[in-house]
Amino acid sequence: MNVLVVDDDFMVARVHSGYVERIDGCRVVGVAHRGDEALERAAQLKPDLVLLDVYLPDVSGIEVLRGLRTGAPDDPFVLVVTAADDPDTVAAALHGGALHYLVKPFDQKALAEQVRRAERIRRDLGGLRGQEDIDRLFGGTASAPAPAVRLPKGLTEPTADLVARVLRESAGDLSATECAEAAELSRVSARRYLEHFVGTGAATVRLRYGGTGRPERRYSWVGR
């Protein structure tokens, strides 16, 4: 993901740029401190994602958002990052086509989650195969929600929610050991929940091969 960082505060822009550079596969291709500069740099650099502040010295970031989200297929995703948390600004960002809205200050993990989401959406747009894929892309379903999946014997709802949250909020995939450490559970317990989520389609698993021994199972949240 090529990212353009837009913020009137030079230090904040530097911090956010550092957050981006710590995400695998992402790089900052430009930084802007004014609205007109942001639109000009976006037109030149064609970023995949723009981190956009609302409080800019010349125009509101909401106006910049509208200039970036024209409806063209190659429009960048826009993640609004601002101290503004009033309903009017949030609503304007939502209606303007923002991917998400992060209120400052936020940490690198919160940003990484949204960057990964942008990557997934971009990837999924190239493989749509009907209404089910479209529903998943828009974050909802056209029909009534599916009934809750009953947990296997020995698994509890609070712990399942905990493991799901850890996996969902991770910037990348996790091993059972990493998940167990984050959730403060035993590795065996964490793996039981992870495998349950794989079985229900809420998570995916891939094998990572090392030098010796068995391949490591790496889990990623898909949603349910």
C-alpha positions in Angstrom: 0.0 0.0 0.0 1.3 3.4 -1.0 0.2 6.0 1.6 -0.1 9.8 1.5 0.0 11.4 5.0 -1.9 14.7 5.4 -1.6 16.7 8.6 -1.0 20.3 9.4 1.3 19.4 12.3 4.7 18.4 11.1 5.5 16.3 14.2 2.2 14.4 14.0 2.7 13.8 10.3 6.1 12.3 11.2 4.6 10.1 13.9 1.9 8.8 11.6 4.4 8.2 8.8 6.5 6.1 11.2 3.3 4.1 12.0 2.8 3.4 8.3 6.4 2.4 7.7 6.2 -0.3 10.4 3.4 -2.1 8.5 4.7 -4.8 6.2 4.2 -4.0 2.6 3.3 -0.3 3.2 5.3 2.8 2.5 4.8 6.6 2.7 5.0 8.1 -0.8 4.3 11.7 0.3 3.4 14.1 3.1 1.2 17.2 2.8 0.4 19.9 5.3 -2.4 21.8 3.5 -5.5 20.8 1.7 -4.5 22.1 -1.7 -1.2 20.4 -1.4 -2.9 17.1 -0.5 -5.0 17.2 -3.6 -2.1 18.1 -5.8 0.1 15.3 -4.3 -2.6 12.8 -4.6 -3.1 13.5 -8.3 0.7 13.2 -8.8 1.4 10.2 -6.6 -1.8 8.1 -7.0 -1.6 6.7 -3.5 -3.7 3.7 -2.5 -4.6 5.2 0.9 -4.6 8.8 2.3 -4.4 9.5 6.0 -6.4 12.7 6.2 -6.6 15.3 9.0 -9.7 17.4 9.3 -8.1 20.6 10.7 -6.0 22.0 7.8 -4.9 25.6 7.5 -6.6 26.4 4.2 -9.6 24.2 3.8 -11.4 21.5 5.9 -10.2 18.0 5.5 -13.8 17.1 4.7 -13.5 19.2 1.5 -10.3 17.4 0.6 -12.1 14.1 1.2 -14.8 15.1 -1.3 -12.1 16.0 -3.8 -10.3 12.6 -3.3 -13.5 10.5 -3.4 -14.8 11.3 -6.9 -16.3 7.9 -7.6 -13.6 6.9 -10.0 -12.3 3.3 -9.8 -8.8 4.5 -9.0 -9.8 6.8 -6.1 -7.6 6.3 -3.0 -9.1 5.0 0.2 -9.3 7.8 2.7 -8.8 7.2 6.5 -9.8 10.3 8.4 -7.4 10.8 11.4 -8.4 13.8 13.5 -9.0 15.1 17.0 -12.6 16.1 15.9 -15.1 13.7 17.4 -18.3 15.7 17.0 -21.3 14.0 15.3 -21.4 16.5 12.4 -17.8 15.9 11.4 -18.1 12.1 11.7 -21.3 12.1 9.6 -19.7 14.3 7.0 -16.7 11.9 6.8 -19.0 8.9 6.5 -21.1 10.4 3.8 -18.0 11.7 2.0 -16.8 8.1 1.5 -14.2 7.7 4.3 -13.0 4.2 4.8 -12.9 4.7 8.6 -12.4 7.5 11.2 -9.7 7.4 13.9 -9.8 9.9 16.7 -6.4 11.2 17.8 -4.4 10.1 19.6 -4.4 6.5 18.4 -1.7 3.8 18.4 0.0 2.0 15.6 -2.1 -1.1 16.1 -5.3 0.8 15.4 -3.9 2.2 12.3 -2.5 -1.1 11.1 -5.9 -2.7 11.4 -7.5 -0.2 9.1 -4.7 -0.4 6.6 -5.1 -4.1 6.5 -8.8 -3.6 6.0 -8.1 -1.4 3.0 -5.8 -4.0 1.6 -8.5 -6.7 1.9 -11.2 -4.5 0.3 -8.9 -3.7 -2.6 -8.1 -7.4 -3.1 -11.7 -8.5 -2.8 -12.9 -5.9 -5.3 -11.0 -7.9 -8.0 -12.8 -11.2 -7.2 -16.4 -10.4 -6.7 -18.7 -13.4 -7.5 -22.2 -12.3 -6.6 -24.3 -11.0 -3.8 -22.6 -12.9 -1.0 -19.2 -11.4 -1.9 -20.8 -7.9 -2.2 -22.5 -8.3 1.2 -19.2 -9.2 2.8 -17.4 -6.3 1.1 -20.0 -3.8 2.4 -19.8 -5.3 5.9 -23.3 -6.6 6.2 -25.8 -9.1 4.8 -28.9 -8.6 2.7 -30.8 -11.3 4.5 -31.5 -11.8 8.2 -28.4 -12.6 10.3 -27.5 -16.3 10.6 -28.1 -17.9 13.9 -25.3 -18.0 16.4 -23.0 -21.0 16.1 -23.1 -23.2 19.2 -19.8 -23.5 20.9 -18.3 -27.1 21.3 -18.4 -28.5 24.8 -15.6 -27.1 27.0 -15.5 -23.7 25.2 -17.1 -20.6 26.7 -18.6 -17.5 25.1 -16.5 -14.9 27.1 -13.2 -16.7 26.2 -14.3 -17.1 22.6 -15.0 -13.3 22.5 -11.6 -12.6 24.0 -9.7 -14.8 21.4 -11.8 -13.4 18.6 -11.0 -9.8 19.7 -7.3 -10.6 19.9 -7.2 -12.1 16.5 -9.4 -9.4 14.9 -7.3 -6.6 16.3 -4.0 -8.1 15.3 -2.1 -6.2 12.6 -1.2 -9.6 11.0 -1.8 -13.3 11.4 -1.0 -15.0 14.8 0.2 -18.3 15.9 -1.6 -20.1 18.7 1.3 -19.2 21.0 1.1 -15.5 20.1 -2.6 -15.5 20.6 -2.3 -17.2 23.9 0.2 -14.7 25.2 -2.0 -11.7 24.1 -5.2 -13.3 25.6 -3.3 -14.6 28.7 -4.5 -18.2 28.1 -2.7 -21.5 27.7 -1.5 -22.3 24.2 -3.7 -25.4 24.1 -6.8 -23.4 25.1 -6.1 -20.7 22.6 -5.6 -23.2 19.8 -8.9 -24.9 20.5 -10.8 -21.6 20.0 -8.7 -20.7 17.0 -9.5 -24.1 15.3 -13.2 -23.6 16.2 -13.1 -20.3 14.4 -11.5 -21.9 11.4 -14.2 -24.6 11.4 -17.0 -22.0 11.4 -15.3 -19.8 8.7 -14.6 -16.9 11.0 -10.9 -17.4 10.7 -8.5 -18.8 8.1 -5.3 -20.7 8.7 -2.1 -21.0 6.7 1.1 -23.0 7.2 4.4 -21.3 7.6 7.3 -23.6 7.0 10.6 -23.1 8.9 13.9 -24.9 8.7 13.0 -28.0 10.8 10.0 -29.5 12.5 6.3 -29.1 11.8 5.1 -26.1 9.9 3.6 -23.3 12.1 -0.1 -22.7 11.9 -0.9 -18.9 11.4 -4.4 -17.7 12.0 -6.2 -14.6 10.5 -9.6 -13.2 11.3 -12.2 -13.2 8.5 -15.4 -12.4 10.4 -18.7 -13.9 11.0 
